[in-house]
Amino acid sequence: MIQGAVLVKIILRDSCKETDWPLVAGILKSGGMSHYTPDIHRRAFENSHAAVFAFDGSSLVGFGRVISDGTYQAGLYDIAVAPEYQGRGIGAAMVKALLGKVKNCNVILYASPGKEKFYEKMGFRGMKTGMALFLDPKKMAETGFTE
């Protein structure tokens, strides 16, 4: 028996219904990310192409969203996991779920300082103004868009 081990079953949902928007703002703030009033976050998530929310039981522990034309361009935004839940694969699961909603798109994001390695492990590459995951990474590197 391993003492002190906590097994957590995380459930991903894609509905904005019954979301604790003040908690969304709080998790973003605790992570040093841009945060706004709860109502602004609600509107942003509801107006996004897709969203994902991670729950430990009934507790919201992470979330993210993708804005997209649904055809060839998308951007990941507000990817955040509560500090006490980081390092458990929740962020990666949320990003994969969001990428599944925009399979044929080039995807960009702004990574929080120090989080670049997390996105690099998922295939994102540095840009001069952000991070990107292009459908044709070789072409983008050859044309100077990525490192």
DARAJO-V409761 format. One record per helix or strand of 2 or more residues. SS is the DSSP state (a for helix, b for strand). FROM is the first residue (numbers start at 0). TO is the last residue. Records with the same first field share a line. If there is no record, write none. Layout:
SS=FROM-TO, FROM-TO
This chain:
b=9-12, 49-55, 58-67, 72-80, 105-108, 124-125, 130-132
a=20-29, 37-45, 82-84, 89-101, 115-119, 136-141
